[in-house]
């Protein structure tokens, strides 16, 4: 396995599994044989008093709804959640009564991993950002949309095809949009940041990120920018990654190496605008290893690190083509449990750090039978397919991580619908996680992309009152 250095700039990033593309028209009547996407929500089921909002959002005829990740913002009176795919950039204003689809969002879907990150400025104004690449002629660029009531004001950040990476605001109200630009499908990656002043003017500068790839960016607690990247060393069956951080002119290894079974999952901790300068560590990140979720944050002595035991999901029954010729293996009952490699998120509160992760509990049978591979003279090879019902489930875990050196504590566990067996889109230059979390004003918003039925993904949105959680 090698790190992908920007291959997602002008095409589709790696997908685990193959399915037909969405063919739908968001928010309006379909034309040319396309189907109309219609979204609705219903109340979720739980018995946790701390969960004050629980909505399950589905979008009919959007078979990849949320495939490019979910993002959330906790606002004073509601929560915002975005879910993006190749055919849909969807933003919802979620309350206990409804998930109101903000159809006026003027950002078009992308044919590559078009994540739709959200951020608020210090005055509480919501911003969404997207790159608007569409094959084959690559029109569009990076844009942001500012919510004003139920209307949006769209601003062009960069009018040449580029891949959006991150979006954040500092305490002065300056917005920062990091993106990777290039001049064509085979051009090298060039990382840039655009700054939005309070008067709405954008300025641009080239940025340098540490590591070899998987670059991410954030605003530190002192309002300085911080850049992250990964270095990779291949082991026997797993992979070793080292987080590198660039902050205040210094590049250093950040935390100890973590080990994965596949693509790395790591996320920077964004600035909490409600926290006073100096009240929190300058910057931090969370990473998923094969046996733990690792959280690391800066300190006067370099960094502090803590771990939450979590087992990475490793299925035992392969699905799809194999290299084996008949006779084929007997049926295999899959019962593995663990966290899929990207199914976690982290956020800074005003006094602590919060981790949310989803653990899968697989329960299905795979049957193996000879099939023609249609490549090598139509020779027969064994292929595994689902036999019978998929009874898998999943479970959300919410963990409070003290920043004073105390032990992490799980404060909420909630059974959920199953996660999709096919891994979602994975990109080294965009956060396409199926889990998101954000803290503000004593409340947490958590969103998960789950898969209760065939071709019907769902986004489950929770708002949690921190005062009602175990201390």
C-alpha positions as CSV (number, residue, x, y, z in Angstrom):
1,X,0.0,0.0,0.0
2,X,1.3,3.5,-0.9
3,X,0.1,6.9,0.2
4,X,-1.9,8.6,-2.5
5,X,-0.4,11.9,-3.3
6,X,-3.3,14.0,-4.6
7,X,-4.7,11.5,-7.1
8,X,-8.1,12.7,-6.0
9,X,-7.6,16.2,-7.5
10,X,-9.1,15.4,-10.8
11,X,-10.9,12.1,-10.5
12,X,-12.7,9.8,-8.2
13,X,-10.8,8.6,-5.1
14,X,-10.5,5.0,-4.2
15,X,-13.8,3.3,-3.4
16,X,-14.1,0.0,-1.6
17,X,-16.6,-1.8,-3.7
18,X,-18.6,-0.9,-6.8
19,X,-22.1,0.3,-7.2
20,X,-24.0,2.4,-9.8
21,X,-23.7,6.1,-9.4
22,X,-26.6,8.2,-8.0
23,X,-28.9,9.4,-10.8
24,X,-31.0,12.0,-9.2
25,X,-31.8,15.7,-9.2
26,X,-31.5,17.3,-5.7
27,X,-34.4,19.4,-4.6
28,X,-36.4,19.4,-7.7
29,X,-38.1,17.4,-10.4
30,X,-35.8,15.1,-12.2
31,X,-35.2,15.6,-15.9
32,X,-33.8,13.4,-18.6
33,X,-34.8,10.2,-16.9
34,X,-33.3,11.3,-13.5
35,X,-35.1,10.7,-10.3
36,X,-36.1,13.4,-7.8
37,X,-34.3,13.3,-4.4
38,X,-36.7,13.8,-1.5
39,X,-35.5,13.9,2.1
40,X,-37.4,13.3,5.3
41,X,-36.7,12.5,8.9
42,X,-38.2,10.6,11.8
43,X,-37.5,10.4,15.5
44,X,-34.9,7.9,16.5
45,X,-35.3,5.4,19.4
46,X,-33.2,5.6,22.5
47,X,-33.5,5.5,26.3
48,X,-30.7,7.9,27.2
49,X,-31.9,11.0,29.1
50,X,-28.9,13.0,27.9
51,X,-30.0,12.7,24.3
52,X,-32.4,15.7,23.8
53,X,-32.6,15.4,20.0
54,X,-32.6,12.2,17.9
55,X,-33.5,12.4,14.2
56,X,-33.0,9.9,11.5
57,X,-32.6,11.4,8.0
58,X,-33.2,9.5,4.8
59,X,-33.2,10.8,1.2
60,X,-35.2,8.7,-1.3
61,X,-33.4,8.0,-4.6
62,X,-30.0,9.1,-3.1
63,X,-28.4,5.7,-2.9
64,X,-25.0,7.2,-1.8
65,X,-26.5,9.7,0.6
66,X,-23.6,10.9,2.8
67,X,-21.1,8.6,1.1
68,X,-18.5,11.5,1.1
69,X,-18.9,12.0,4.8
70,X,-20.9,13.9,7.4
71,X,-20.1,17.1,9.3
72,X,-21.9,18.8,12.1
73,X,-22.2,22.2,13.9
74,X,-23.8,22.7,17.3
75,X,-25.8,26.0,17.2
76,X,-27.6,27.6,20.2
77,X,-31.1,26.5,19.1
78,X,-30.5,23.6,16.7
79,X,-27.8,21.5,15.1
80,X,-26.6,21.6,11.5
81,X,-25.5,18.5,9.6
82,X,-24.2,18.2,6.1
83,X,-24.1,15.0,4.0
84,X,-22.5,14.9,0.6
85,X,-22.2,12.5,-2.3
86,X,-21.6,12.6,-6.0
87,X,-25.2,13.7,-6.7
88,X,-26.0,15.7,-3.6
89,X,-24.7,18.4,-1.3
90,X,-27.3,18.4,1.5
91,X,-27.5,20.6,4.6
92,X,-30.1,20.2,7.3
93,X,-31.2,22.3,10.3
94,X,-32.0,19.7,13.0
95,X,-34.3,20.1,16.0
96,X,-36.3,17.7,18.1
97,X,-39.3,18.1,15.8
98,X,-37.7,17.9,12.4
99,X,-34.6,17.9,10.2
100,X,-35.3,20.9,7.9
101,X,-33.6,20.4,4.5
102,X,-32.0,23.7,3.4
103,X,-32.5,23.2,-0.3
104,X,-31.2,26.6,-1.3
105,X,-27.6,25.6,-0.6
106,X,-25.9,26.8,-3.8
107,X,-23.0,24.3,-3.8
108,X,-23.0,21.6,-6.5
109,X,-21.9,18.0,-6.0
110,X,-18.5,16.9,-7.1
111,X,-17.4,13.8,-9.0
112,X,-14.5,13.3,-6.6
113,X,-14.7,13.0,-2.8
114,X,-16.6,16.2,-2.4
115,X,-16.8,16.6,1.4
116,X,-19.0,19.4,2.7
117,X,-17.3,20.8,5.9
118,X,-19.1,23.3,8.1
119,X,-17.8,26.1,10.4
120,X,-19.2,29.1,12.3
121,X,-17.5,32.5,12.7
122,X,-17.3,34.1,16.1
123,X,-20.7,35.8,15.6
124,X,-22.4,32.4,15.0
125,X,-22.8,32.7,11.2
126,X,-22.7,29.3,9.5
127,X,-20.5,28.6,6.5
128,X,-20.3,25.5,4.3
129,X,-17.5,24.9,1.8
130,X,-17.2,22.6,-1.2
131,X,-15.1,22.0,-4.3
132,X,-17.3,21.8,-7.3
133,X,-15.3,19.5,-9.7
134,X,-17.3,17.7,-12.3
135,X,-15.8,15.3,-14.8
136,X,-14.9,15.3,-17.7
137,X,-14.3,19.0,-18.3
138,X,-13.5,20.0,-14.7
139,X,-15.5,23.3,-14.3
140,X,-15.9,25.0,-11.0
141,X,-13.5,25.4,-8.1
142,X,-13.7,26.0,-4.3
143,X,-16.6,27.9,-3.0
144,X,-18.2,28.8,0.3
145,X,-21.9,29.5,1.1
146,X,-22.8,31.7,4.1
147,X,-26.2,31.2,5.7
148,X,-28.4,34.3,6.1
149,X,-31.8,33.2,7.5
150,X,-32.8,30.5,5.0
151,X,-31.0,32.2,2.2
152,X,-27.3,31.7,1.2
153,X,-24.7,34.1,-0.1
154,X,-22.2,32.2,-2.3
155,X,-18.5,33.3,-2.5
156,X,-15.9,31.9,-4.9
157,X,-12.7,31.1,-3.1
158,X,-10.7,29.7,-6.0
159,X,-12.0,29.6,-9.5
160,X,-9.7,26.8,-10.8
161,X,-10.3,23.1,-10.2
162,X,-8.9,22.3,-6.7
163,X,-9.7,19.8,-3.9
164,X,-11.0,21.3,-0.7
165,X,-9.2,20.1,2.4
166,X,-10.3,22.0,5.5
167,X,-12.4,25.0,6.7
168,X,-12.0,27.0,10.0
169,X,-12.4,30.4,11.6
170,X,-10.2,32.1,14.2
171,X,-11.3,34.4,17.0
172,X,-10.8,37.5,14.9
173,X,-13.4,36.3,12.4
174,X,-10.9,35.5,9.7
175,X,-12.0,32.4,7.7
176,X,-9.4,29.9,6.4
177,X,-10.0,27.5,3.5
178,X,-7.2,25.1,2.8
179,X,-7.2,23.5,-0.7
180,X,-5.0,21.5,-3.0
181,X,-4.6,22.9,-6.5
182,X,-3.1,21.5,-9.7
183,X,-3.1,22.3,-13.4
184,X,-4.2,18.9,-14.7
185,X,-4.7,15.3,-13.9
186,X,-0.9,14.5,-13.6
187,X,0.2,17.8,-12.0
188,X,1.9,17.8,-8.6
189,X,-0.1,18.7,-5.6
190,X,0.2,22.4,-4.4
191,X,-1.3,23.2,-1.1
192,X,-2.8,26.7,-0.5
193,X,-4.8,28.5,2.0
194,X,-7.3,31.3,1.4
195,X,-8.0,33.8,4.1
196,X,-11.4,35.6,4.3
197,X,-11.2,39.0,6.1
198,X,-14.2,40.4,7.9
199,X,-14.9,42.6,4.9
200,X,-15.3,39.5,2.7
201,X,-12.1,39.9,0.7
202,X,-10.1,36.7,0.0
203,X,-6.3,36.5,0.0
204,X,-4.2,33.4,-0.9
205,X,-0.9,32.0,0.0
206,X,1.0,28.7,-0.5
207,X,1.4,26.5,2.5
208,X,3.8,23.8,3.4
209,X,2.6,20.8,5.3
210,X,4.8,18.2,7.0
211,X,4.9,14.5,6.3
212,X,4.4,12.7,3.0
213,X,0.6,12.9,2.5
214,X,-2.8,12.8,4.3
215,X,-2.4,16.5,5.0
216,X,-4.8,18.3,7.3
217,X,-5.1,21.8,8.8
218,X,-6.6,23.6,11.8
219,X,-6.5,26.8,13.8
220,X,-4.7,26.4,17.1
221,X,-6.0,27.7,20.4
222,X,-3.8,30.8,20.1
223,X,-5.3,31.5,16.6
224,X,-2.1,30.4,14.8
225,X,-2.4,27.9,11.9
226,X,-1.2,24.3,12.4
227,X,-0.6,21.8,9.7
228,X,-0.5,18.0,10.0
229,X,0.7,15.2,7.8
230,X,1.6,11.5,8.0
231,X,4.8,9.5,7.4
232,X,4.3,5.8,6.7
233,X,6.4,2.7,7.3
234,X,5.1,-0.6,6.2
235,X,5.1,-3.5,8.6
236,X,4.4,-7.2,8.1
237,X,0.5,-7.2,8.2
238,X,-0.2,-3.7,9.4
239,X,1.0,-0.2,8.8
240,X,2.9,2.2,11.0
241,X,2.1,5.9,10.7
242,X,3.7,8.9,12.4
243,X,1.8,12.2,12.8
244,X,3.9,15.2,11.9
245,X,2.9,18.7,13.0
246,X,4.0,22.1,11.8
247,X,3.3,24.9,14.2
248,X,4.8,28.3,14.8
249,X,7.7,27.6,12.4
250,X,8.6,24.2,13.9
251,X,8.1,20.8,12.4
252,X,8.1,17.8,14.8
253,X,6.9,14.3,15.3
254,X,3.6,14.5,17.2
255,X,2.8,11.6,19.4
256,X,4.1,8.1,19.0
257,X,3.5,6.0,15.8
258,X,0.2,4.3,15.5
259,X,-0.6,1.0,13.7
260,X,-3.5,0.3,11.3
261,X,-4.8,-2.5,9.2
262,X,-5.4,-0.3,6.2
263,X,-5.8,3.4,5.3
264,X,-5.0,5.6,8.3
265,X,-7.7,7.5,10.2
266,X,-6.6,10.7,11.9
267,X,-8.2,14.1,12.5
268,X,-7.0,17.4,13.8
269,X,-8.9,18.9,16.8
270,X,-10.5,22.2,15.6
271,X,-10.4,25.4,17.7
272,X,-13.3,25.8,20.1
273,X,-14.2,29.5,19.7
274,X,-15.8,29.6,23.2
275,X,-12.6,28.6,24.9
276,X,-10.3,31.4,26.3
277,X,-6.8,31.6,24.9
278,X,-4.5,29.5,26.9
279,X,-7.4,27.5,28.5
280,X,-6.8,24.5,26.2
281,X,-3.8,23.0,24.6
282,X,-2.6,24.8,21.5
283,X,-3.5,22.0,19.1
284,X,-4.1,18.3,19.0
285,X,-5.2,15.3,16.9
286,X,-6.9,11.9,17.1
287,X,-5.8,8.8,15.3
288,X,-7.3,5.3,15.0
289,X,-4.9,2.3,15.4
290,X,-5.7,-1.4,15.2
291,X,-6.1,-1.7,19.0
292,X,-6.9,1.8,20.2
293,X,-8.1,5.3,19.5
294,X,-5.1,7.6,20.3
295,X,-5.5,11.3,21.3
296,X,-2.5,13.6,21.4
297,X,-2.3,17.3,22.3
298,X,0.5,19.8,22.7
299,X,2.1,20.7,26.0
300,X,5.0,22.8,27.3
301,X,7.0,19.6,27.3
302,X,6.2,18.6,23.7
303,X,2.9,16.5,23.8
304,X,0.6,14.5,26.0
305,X,-0.9,11.3,24.7
306,X,-3.7,9.0,25.9
307,X,-5.5,6.0,24.4
308,X,-8.9,4.4,24.5
309,X,-8.9,0.7,23.8
310,X,-10.7,0.0,20.6
311,X,-10.3,-3.0,18.3
312,X,-10.2,-2.3,14.5
313,X,-12.7,-4.3,12.5
314,X,-11.2,-7.2,10.6
315,X,-13.7,-9.4,8.9
316,X,-13.0,-13.1,8.5
317,X,-15.3,-14.0,5.6
318,X,-14.2,-12.3,2.3
319,X,-16.9,-11.0,0.0
320,X,-16.5,-10.8,-3.8
321,X,-14.0,-12.3,-6.2
322,X,-11.2,-14.5,-4.9
323,X,-8.2,-16.1,-6.7
324,X,-9.3,-19.6,-5.8
325,X,-10.5,-22.0,-8.4
326,X,-13.4,-24.4,-7.7
327,X,-14.1,-26.4,-5.5
328,X,-15.1,-23.4,-3.4
329,X,-14.9,-23.0,0.4
330,X,-17.9,-23.8,2.6
331,X,-20.3,-21.0,3.7
332,X,-18.8,-18.7,6.2
333,X,-20.7,-17.1,9.1
334,X,-19.2,-13.6,9.8
335,X,-19.3,-12.5,13.5
336,X,-16.4,-10.0,13.7
337,X,-16.7,-6.9,15.9
338,X,-14.7,-3.8,15.8
339,X,-14.4,-0.2,14.6
340,X,-14.2,0.4,10.8
341,X,-11.1,2.4,10.1
342,X,-12.7,5.8,9.6
343,X,-15.7,5.5,12.0
344,X,-14.6,8.0,14.6
345,X,-14.5,11.7,15.3
346,X,-13.1,14.1,18.0
347,X,-13.8,17.6,19.2
348,X,-12.5,20.0,21.8
349,X,-14.9,21.2,24.5
350,X,-14.1,24.2,26.7
351,X,-12.5,22.0,29.4
352,X,-12.1,18.5,27.9
353,X,-11.9,16.5,24.7
354,X,-14.7,14.3,23.3
355,X,-14.4,11.2,21.2
356,X,-17.2,9.5,19.3
357,X,-16.7,6.2,17.6
358,X,-19.0,3.5,16.1
359,X,-18.3,-0.2,16.6
360,X,-19.7,-2.7,14.1
361,X,-21.0,-6.2,15.2
362,X,-21.2,-8.2,12.0
363,X,-23.7,-11.1,11.7
364,X,-24.2,-12.5,8.2
365,X,-23.4,-15.5,6.1
366,X,-21.2,-15.5,3.0
367,X,-21.8,-18.3,0.4
368,X,-19.0,-19.2,-2.1
369,X,-19.8,-20.5,-5.6
370,X,-18.0,-20.7,-9.0
371,X,-18.6,-17.7,-11.3
372,X,-17.1,-16.7,-14.6
373,X,-14.6,-13.9,-14.2
374,X,-15.2,-12.7,-17.7
375,X,-11.5,-11.8,-18.0
376,X,-9.4,-14.9,-18.3
377,X,-11.1,-16.8,-21.1
378,X,-14.3,-16.9,-18.9
379,X,-12.6,-19.3,-16.5
380,X,-14.4,-20.1,-13.3
381,X,-13.2,-18.8,-10.0
382,X,-14.9,-18.7,-6.6
383,X,-16.9,-15.6,-5.5
384,X,-18.4,-14.9,-2.1
385,X,-21.9,-13.3,-1.9
386,X,-24.3,-12.5,1.0
387,X,-26.6,-15.4,1.7
388,X,-29.8,-14.6,3.6
389,X,-30.4,-11.6,5.8
390,X,-27.7,-9.3,7.2
391,X,-28.4,-9.1,10.9
392,X,-25.4,-6.9,11.7
393,X,-25.8,-4.0,14.2
394,X,-23.5,-1.2,15.4
395,X,-23.0,0.8,18.5
396,X,-22.1,4.4,19.2
397,X,-19.6,5.1,22.0
398,X,-19.1,8.6,23.5
399,X,-15.9,9.1,25.6
400,X,-14.9,12.1,27.7
401,X,-11.1,12.6,27.8
402,X,-9.9,14.9,30.6
403,X,-7.0,17.2,29.6
404,X,-5.5,17.1,33.1
405,X,-4.1,13.6,32.7
406,X,-7.2,11.8,34.1
407,X,-8.4,8.5,32.6
408,X,-10.8,8.6,29.6
409,X,-14.4,7.6,30.6
410,X,-17.2,6.3,28.4
411,X,-20.3,8.3,29.2
412,X,-22.8,7.0,26.6
413,X,-23.3,3.9,24.5
414,X,-26.2,3.6,22.0
415,X,-27.2,0.7,19.8
416,X,-27.6,1.8,16.1
417,X,-28.5,0.4,12.7
418,X,-25.7,-1.4,11.0
419,X,-22.9,0.4,9.1
420,X,-22.6,-0.3,5.4
421,X,-20.4,-3.3,4.6
422,X,-18.8,-1.4,1.8
423,X,-16.4,1.1,3.2
424,X,-17.2,4.7,2.2
425,X,-15.1,6.8,0.0
426,X,-11.5,7.3,1.3
427,X,-9.3,10.3,0.4
428,X,-6.0,11.5,1.7
429,X,-6.9,15.2,1.2
430,X,-10.4,15.4,2.6
431,X,-12.3,14.2,5.7
432,X,-14.9,11.8,4.5
433,X,-15.7,10.2,7.8
434,X,-19.1,8.5,8.5
435,X,-19.0,10.0,12.0
436,X,-18.9,13.6,13.1
437,X,-19.0,15.5,16.4
438,X,-19.0,19.2,17.5
439,X,-19.3,20.9,20.9
440,X,-20.7,24.3,21.8
441,X,-22.6,25.9,24.7
442,X,-22.7,22.8,26.8
443,X,-24.1,20.6,24.0
444,X,-22.7,18.0,21.7
445,X,-24.0,17.1,18.2
446,X,-23.0,13.7,16.9
447,X,-24.0,12.3,13.4
448,X,-23.5,8.9,12.0
449,X,-24.1,7.5,8.5
450,X,-25.8,4.1,9.0
451,X,-27.3,1.6,6.6
452,X,-30.6,0.1,7.8
453,X,-31.7,-1.3,4.5
454,X,-30.4,-2.1,1.0
455,X,-29.8,1.1,-1.1
456,X,-31.1,3.3,1.8
457,X,-28.4,5.0,3.8
458,X,-29.5,7.1,6.8
459,X,-27.9,9.8,8.8
460,X,-28.7,9.6,12.5
461,X,-28.3,13.0,14.3
462,X,-28.0,13.3,18.1
463,X,-27.9,16.4,20.3
464,X,-26.6,15.6,23.8
465,X,-26.9,17.8,26.9
466,X,-23.5,17.5,28.6
467,X,-25.0,18.2,32.0
468,X,-27.0,15.1,31.8
469,X,-24.0,12.8,31.1
470,X,-22.3,10.9,33.9
471,X,-19.5,12.8,35.5
